[in-house]
C-alpha cells in the first residue's frame, strides 16, 4: 500500500508537489520539503494534516545598530540593545571577541550593558559579538573599535566650598559659553537651586534645581533681563552620574543653546538694544558671585568659561578664559592655591 504526501492547499486530485511513499519503506526521512502544511493519507483514504517545519539554524548575525561599545578606564562597556533572529532555537549564550581572538561568553542572554575588563588604556581593540543556540554559533558581527582611556582626575566641591571668582572684570562681549563635566551631589538637597556659573547674581547665571533641571538667566549691559535668573529650561541633568553640559549665549542673535550629553536644546532670549554683558561683573564658579551663596556640591572633572560663542552652540575653538580642571592646574594643592585668573574662596576642594 502507498501513502501520498501533498501540500495541504492542494484540492481534489491535484498532485502538484506530491510525494508517493511505499509503506514498506517506512520509517523514511524526506529531504528537501519546503516549510509549510501538508496532508498525508493512503490512496482513497481521508487525509490528515501534518506540518513540516524548517530545520533550526544557528542565530543570525547582530546588525550594526543592535549593539554598541564605549570606552572606560582600562575597560569597555558593551551594550546589547537588540538580539538577532534566533534561527528557530532559543539563544543560549552571547559572546564577544577582541582582535579576532577566542570567544568570551557574556553574562545572561538578553539585552543590556556588560563590562569588559582587563584592557590597556590607550590600546585600540576590535570588538565583535555573536549569539549561540543549540544548533551552534552565529557568524560574528561587523567589528567596532574601542580605545580605553585613563579616568580623568576630578575634585569635589561642597556647600561650604570651594568656589572660584575671577580677579578681572568681564571684557566687552555679547557672547559667553560655559562647558562642564560633573556629577551632582544631591545629598540633603531637596529644594532650591545651586549655581554652576554666576556673575554677582546678574549678567549670566547657570544653575541647577534640586532635581537636576538646568536654569539660565541672562541680562544685557543695562541690567535688563533677557531671561530671568533661575528660569528653568526643561533640560534635566542626571543626579546620579557624570554628564557633559554646554550652555552658549549670544545676545546679538538672541540665541541660547543648551547641550546636555550631546543633545541640544535651542531657546530664545528677549531682544535688546544693548546686546552685551555688563563689564563691571566677575565670573564665579560653583556659587553666587560676591556672596558665596548657593554653593554647588559636585564631583567635577572641569568647568570652563569663554567670553565668546559659536553659532551652533558648540565649545569655542580657542582656549577658555577661565578654567578649573586638574588637567590644567595639575594637583589639588595647585587648584586650591589659585589666586589668578581665578581666586579660591571657602573650603578646599577634595
C-alpha positions in Angstrom: 0.0 0.0 0.0 1.2 3.5 -0.7 0.9 6.8 1.1 0.6 10.2 -0.6 2.0 13.4 0.9 1.0 16.6 -0.8 0.7 20.3 0.1 -2.4 21.0 2.3 -3.6 23.7 -0.1 -4.0 21.3 -3.0 -7.6 20.5 -3.9 -9.3 17.4 -5.4 -6.9 15.4 -7.4 -4.1 18.0 -7.6 -0.9 16.1 -7.0 1.4 19.1 -7.6 4.3 18.7 -5.2 3.0 15.3 -4.0 5.3 12.6 -2.8 4.4 8.9 -3.0 5.8 6.8 -0.1 5.7 3.0 0.0 4.5 1.9 3.4 7.0 -0.9 3.3 9.8 1.7 3.2 8.7 3.3 6.5 10.1 4.9 8.5 11.6 7.2 5.9 13.3 10.7 6.0 12.1 13.1 3.4 14.6 15.7 2.5 14.1 18.9 0.6 10.5 19.6 1.7 9.6 23.3 1.9 8.3 24.6 5.3 4.5 24.6 5.5 1.4 22.4 6.0 0.9 19.0 4.2 -1.7 16.3 4.2 -0.9 12.6 4.2 -3.1 9.5 3.7 -3.4 6.2 2.0 -4.8 6.2 -1.5 -8.6 6.6 -1.4 -8.4 7.3 2.4 -9.4 10.6 4.0 -6.1 12.5 4.5 -4.9 14.1 7.8 -2.9 17.3 8.1 0.7 17.3 9.1 3.0 20.3 9.5 6.6 20.3 8.2 8.8 22.9 9.9 12.0 24.2 8.5 15.1 22.9 10.3 16.5 25.2 13.0 19.8 27.0 12.3 22.4 29.0 14.2 21.3 32.6 15.1 21.6 35.4 12.6 24.4 38.0 12.9 24.0 41.1 15.0 23.2 44.2 13.0 25.3 47.3 13.4 22.6 49.1 15.3 21.9 46.1 17.6 24.9 46.8 19.9 27.5 49.4 20.9 30.8 49.6 22.7 32.1 52.5 24.7 35.4 53.2 26.4 36.1 53.4 30.1 39.3 53.4 32.2 41.0 50.0 31.4 37.6 48.7 30.4 34.8 49.0 27.9 31.0 48.8 28.2 29.3 46.5 25.6 25.6 47.3 25.3 23.2 44.9 23.6 20.1 46.8 22.5 18.5 44.1 20.3 19.0 40.4 19.7 19.4 38.8 16.3 16.9 36.3 14.9 17.4 33.0 16.9 17.2 30.7 13.9 14.3 28.8 15.3 16.1 27.7 18.5 16.4 29.8 21.7 19.6 31.8 22.2 21.7 30.1 24.9 24.7 32.4 25.0 26.1 35.8 23.9 29.8 36.1 23.1 32.4 38.7 22.2 35.9 38.5 21.0 38.8 41.0 20.9 41.0 41.4 17.9 39.8 38.2 16.4 40.8 36.1 19.4 39.0 33.4 21.3 35.3 33.9 22.1 34.3 35.0 25.6 30.8 34.3 26.9 28.9 37.3 28.4 26.6 37.0 31.4 23.0 36.5 30.5 21.3 36.1 27.1 19.2 39.3 27.0 19.7 42.9 26.1 21.6 45.3 28.4 25.1 46.5 29.3 28.1 44.3 30.2 31.6 45.4 31.2 34.7 44.1 29.5 37.6 44.4 32.0 41.3 43.9 31.9 42.0 46.2 28.9 45.0 48.5 28.5 44.4 52.3 28.3 45.5 53.8 25.0 45.2 50.5 23.1 42.6 50.2 20.4 40.6 46.9 20.4 38.5 45.4 17.7 35.3 44.1 19.2 32.8 41.6 17.6 29.8 39.9 19.0 27.6 36.8 18.2 24.8 34.8 19.5 24.8 31.0 20.2 21.9 28.5 20.3 21.6 24.7 20.5 22.5 24.4 16.8 25.7 26.4 17.1 27.2 29.8 17.0 26.1 32.5 14.6 28.5 34.5 12.4 30.5 37.3 14.0 29.1 40.8 13.7 31.0 43.6 11.9 33.7 44.8 14.2 33.7 48.0 16.2 36.7 49.7 17.7 37.2 51.0 21.2 40.1 52.6 23.0 40.1 52.6 26.8 41.4 55.8 28.4 42.6 56.6 31.9 40.0 58.1 34.1 40.3 61.9 34.3 41.2 63.4 37.6 38.2 65.0 39.5 37.8 67.2 42.5 34.9 67.6 44.9 33.1 70.8 45.8 30.6 71.1 48.7 28.0 73.6 50.1 30.9 75.2 52.0 33.3 75.5 49.2 35.4 75.9 47.3 34.1 78.5 44.9 36.3 80.4 42.5 35.9 84.1 41.4 37.7 85.8 38.5 40.1 88.6 39.5 39.3 90.7 36.4 36.0 92.1 35.1 34.2 90.7 32.1 35.5 92.3 28.8 33.1 93.8 26.3 31.3 90.9 24.7 27.7 89.9 23.8 28.6 86.1 24.0 29.6 83.6 26.6 30.0 79.8 26.7 30.3 77.6 29.8 31.2 73.9 29.4 31.4 71.5 32.3 31.7 67.8 33.1 30.5 66.9 36.5 28.3 64.7 38.8 25.9 66.4 41.1 25.9 65.6 44.8 22.3 65.8 45.8 22.6 64.5 49.4 20.3 66.6 51.6 19.3 68.8 48.6 15.5 68.8 48.4 14.7 72.4 47.5 16.1 75.4 45.7 18.9 75.9 43.2 22.7 75.9 43.2 25.0 77.7 40.9 27.5 76.4 38.3 28.4 79.9 37.0 27.4 83.3 38.2 28.2 87.0 37.8 27.3 88.6 41.1 23.7 87.4 40.7 23.3 89.1 37.3 24.6 89.0 33.7 24.9 85.3 33.1 23.8 82.5 35.5 23.7 78.8 35.0 22.2 76.9 37.9 20.7 73.5 38.8 17.4 72.9 40.5 17.4 70.2 43.2 16.1 67.7 40.7 18.9 68.4 38.2 16.9 70.8 35.9 19.1 73.5 34.4 18.2 77.1 34.9 19.7 80.0 32.9 19.5 83.8 33.4 20.8 86.5 31.1 21.0 90.3 31.4 22.2 92.9 29.0 24.7 95.7 29.8 22.0 97.9 31.4 20.7 95.2 33.7 17.6 94.4 31.6 16.7 90.8 32.0 16.7 88.9 28.7 15.9 85.7 30.6 15.1 85.9 34.3 17.8 84.3 36.5 16.7 80.9 37.7 14.3 80.3 34.9 14.2 76.6 34.2 14.8 75.3 30.7 13.3 71.8 30.7 16.7 70.3 30.3 17.3 67.9 33.2 20.7 66.6 34.1 21.1 63.2 35.8 21.6 63.3 39.5 23.5 60.1 39.9 26.0 60.1 37.1 28.5 62.3 35.2 27.2 64.4 32.4 28.5 66.9 29.9 26.9 70.3 29.7 27.4 73.2 27.3 25.5 76.5 27.7 26.0 79.0 24.9 24.6 82.6 24.9 24.8 85.2 22.2 22.7 88.3 23.0 23.2 89.8 19.5 21.3 86.9 17.9 19.0 86.3 20.9 20.4 82.7 21.0 20.5 80.4 24.0 21.7 76.9 23.3 22.0 74.1 25.9 23.7 70.8 25.0 23.4 68.0 27.6 25.2 64.8 26.7 25.2 65.7 23.1 21.5 66.6 22.8 21.0 70.3 22.0 18.0 72.4 23.1 17.7 75.9 21.4 15.9 78.7 23.3 15.3 82.3 22.5 16.3 85.4 24.5 14.3 88.6 24.7 15.7 91.2 22.2 17.6 94.2 23.5 19.0 97.4 22.1 22.1 96.9 24.3 23.3 93.4 23.4 26.4 92.9 25.6 27.2 91.8 29.1 27.9 94.2 32.0 31.6 94.8 32.2 31.6 95.5 36.0 31.0 91.9 36.8 33.3 89.0 37.6 32.5 85.3 36.9 32.2 82.9 39.8 32.3 79.1 39.5 30.2 76.9 41.9 28.4 79.7 43.9 26.7 83.1 43.7 29.3 85.7 42.8 30.3 88.1 45.6 28.5 86.3 48.3 29.3 82.6 48.0 25.7 81.7 48.5 24.0 78.8 46.6 27.3 76.7 46.6 27.2 73.7 44.4 28.1 70.3 45.7 29.5 68.1 42.9 32.3 65.9 41.7 33.9 68.0 38.9 36.2 67.0 36.1 36.3 70.5 34.7 34.4 73.8 34.3 35.4 76.2 31.6 34.2 79.7 30.5 34.7 81.5 27.2 33.8 85.1 26.5 32.6 84.0 23.1 30.1 81.7 21.5 29.8 79.6 18.3 26.8 79.9 16.1 25.9 76.2 16.6 26.3 76.3 20.4 29.4 74.2 20.4 32.5 74.8 22.5 34.7 77.6 21.1 37.9 76.5 19.4 40.2 78.7 21.4 41.5 78.2 25.0 38.9 79.1 27.7 39.3 82.4 29.5 38.6 80.8 32.9 39.0 77.2 33.9 39.0 74.8 36.8 40.5 71.5 35.8 43.1 69.3 37.4 44.5 68.6 33.9 45.3 72.3 33.8 46.1 73.1 37.5 47.9 69.8 37.9 47.2 69.0 41.6 44.5 69.6 44.2 47.1 71.7 46.0 47.6 73.9 43.0 43.8 74.2 42.4 43.2 75.2 46.0 46.1 77.7 45.9 44.6 79.6 42.9 44.9 83.4 43.1 44.7 84.2 39.4 42.9 84.4 37.0 40.5 82.7 39.4 40.8 83.0 43.2 39.5 80.3 45.5 37.2 81.0 48.4 35.6 78.7 51.0 36.6 75.2 52.0 39.3 73.5 49.9 38.4 71.1 47.1 39.0 67.5 47.9 
